[in-house]
Amino acid sequence: MKKVKITKIRSTIKRPKDQKKTMEALGLRKIGQSREHVLTPQIEGMIRKVKHLVSVEEI
């Protein structure tokens, strides 16, 4: 399975509540923080929802 590294690059201040919850669900709290996830359809959808706040790279 593919793995991706997701890094938070922008703040969630003044963002809709659903985007804030998505970032928390991805495990991203601070700017610059990164998490590795297996690329499942659920994770892909979450990334798509907050793509303007994160950077994604394949591992």
C-alpha positions, -999 to +999 in steps of 0.1 A: +000+000+000+011+036-007+021+058+022+019+095+023+035+122+045+011+150+053+025+183+067+005+212+080+016+244+063-012+269+071-032+278+102-068+267+108-077+300+124-109+314+108-115+281+090-148+262+091-153+238+119-154+208+096-119+217+083-106+221+118-120+187+128-105+171+097-070+184+106-074+170+141-085+137+127-053+136+105-033+142+136-021+176+127-021+203+154+009+226+149+022+242+117+051+222+104+039+190+121+039+159+099+022+125+100+025+094+079-007+077+068-015+047+045-034+062+015-069+048+018-100+063+002-109+079+036-075+096+040-076+107+004-110+124+010-097+141+041-066+154+022-088+167-006-110+186+020-080+205+035-056+205+005-051+243+008-038+238+044-014+209+039+014+196+017+014+159+007+043+138-005+045+101-013+069+079+007 
